[in-house]
């Protein structure tokens, strides 16, 4: 289930972007890469999405950016 205001399915695309980066990725870079793949989302929507992935244990956020801890089921 996607957080309010977040298009369905975009979580998997965002997680794939972070995974493919092979490390830490800043939010703005995630937004740019989502748009390059044809998925437009607001910064507020991305924040809600990343909050959900963090609470679910899939990602963590550090001063450097977002890092994948484990892929979604």
Secondary structure as the mmCIF struct_conf table of DSSP 4:
data_model
#
loop_
_struct_conf.conf_type_id
_struct_conf.id
_struct_conf.beg_label_comp_id
_struct_conf.beg_label_asym_id
_struct_conf.beg_label_seq_id
_struct_conf.end_label_comp_id
_struct_conf.end_label_asym_id
_struct_conf.end_label_seq_id
HELX_LH_PP_P HELX_LH_PP_P1 UNK A 2 UNK A 3
TURN_TY1_P TURN_TY1_P1 UNK A 4 UNK A 5
BEND BEND1 UNK A 6 UNK A 6
TURN_TY1_P TURN_TY1_P2 UNK A 8 UNK A 9
HELX_RH_AL_P HELX_RH_AL_P1 UNK A 10 UNK A 21
TURN_TY1_P TURN_TY1_P3 UNK A 22 UNK A 22
BEND BEND2 UNK A 23 UNK A 23
STRN STRN1 UNK A 24 UNK A 25
HELX_RH_AL_P HELX_RH_AL_P2 UNK A 27 UNK A 36
TURN_TY1_P TURN_TY1_P4 UNK A 37 UNK A 38
HELX_RH_AL_P HELX_RH_AL_P3 UNK A 43 UNK A 55
TURN_TY1_P TURN_TY1_P5 UNK A 56 UNK A 57
BEND BEND3 UNK A 58 UNK A 58
STRN STRN2 UNK A 59 UNK A 62
TURN_TY1_P TURN_TY1_P6 UNK A 63 UNK A 64
STRN STRN3 UNK A 65 UNK A 68
BEND BEND4 UNK A 69 UNK A 70
#
